[in-house]
């Protein structure tokens, strides 16, 4: 089934019953999009060591595969304010 395609891709295997419920709440096109875009999302999150990988059910419920994958220039521990330009 499509869920097991997703489960095979997502490399954090916790909360399977909740993940199944969340996955089958998606529309058919969302299921396919999730499966297609998850590998790129997983590769992207590896570049952001400060970010925790969400449980699969959270990933599905929040439709995280739709996140904009932008490369971060910020180093670990750098605050938002230190990377902003002055207003004056």
C-alpha positions in Angstrom: 0.0 0.0 0.0 1.0 3.6 -0.2 1.5 3.9 3.5 4.2 1.3 3.4 5.9 3.1 0.6 6.0 6.2 2.9 7.0 4.1 5.9 9.9 2.6 4.0 11.2 6.1 3.0 10.8 7.9 6.4 13.8 6.8 8.4 12.4 7.4 11.9 10.2 4.4 12.7 8.1 5.4 15.8 4.4 5.7 16.3 3.3 3.5 13.5 -0.5 3.2 14.5 -0.7 7.0 14.7 1.2 7.4 11.4 -1.2 5.0 9.7 -4.2 7.0 10.9 -2.7 10.3 9.9 -1.7 9.0 6.4 -5.1 7.7 5.6 -6.7 11.1 6.5 -4.8 12.5 3.5 -6.4 12.8 0.1 -5.0 10.5 -2.6 -3.0 13.2 -4.3 -1.5 14.3 -1.0 -0.4 10.7 -0.3 1.4 10.5 -3.6 3.0 14.0 -3.1 4.1 13.0 0.4 5.8 9.9 -0.9 7.4 11.8 -3.8 8.8 14.7 -1.8 9.8 13.0 1.5 13.2 11.8 0.3 14.2 15.4 -0.6 12.9 16.6 2.8 14.9 13.9 4.6 18.1 14.9 2.8 17.5 18.6 3.6 16.9 18.1 7.3 20.3 16.3 7.5 21.9 19.7 6.7 20.2 21.3 9.7 21.7 19.5 12.6 19.9 21.8 15.1 16.5 20.6 13.9 14.9 17.5 15.3 13.2 15.1 12.9 9.5 14.9 13.8 7.6 11.7 14.5 6.1 10.4 11.2 2.6 11.2 12.3 3.6 14.8 13.1 5.3 15.0 9.7 2.1 13.8 8.0 -0.3 15.9 10.0 1.7 19.0 9.5 2.2 18.2 5.8 5.9 18.9 6.3 6.8 17.7 2.8 5.3 21.0 1.6 7.9 23.0 3.5 10.1 25.3 1.5 13.5 23.8 1.6 15.9 26.8 1.9 19.6 26.4 2.6 20.4 28.0 5.9 23.5 30.1 6.2 23.1 30.3 10.0 25.5 28.5 12.2 24.4 26.6 15.3 23.6 29.0 18.1 23.5 32.1 16.0 20.5 34.2 16.9 18.0 35.7 14.4 18.9 39.2 15.5 22.6 38.8 14.7 21.9 38.0 11.1 19.5 41.0 10.6 20.6 44.3 9.0 20.4 47.4 11.2 17.3 49.6 10.7 19.1 53.0 10.7 
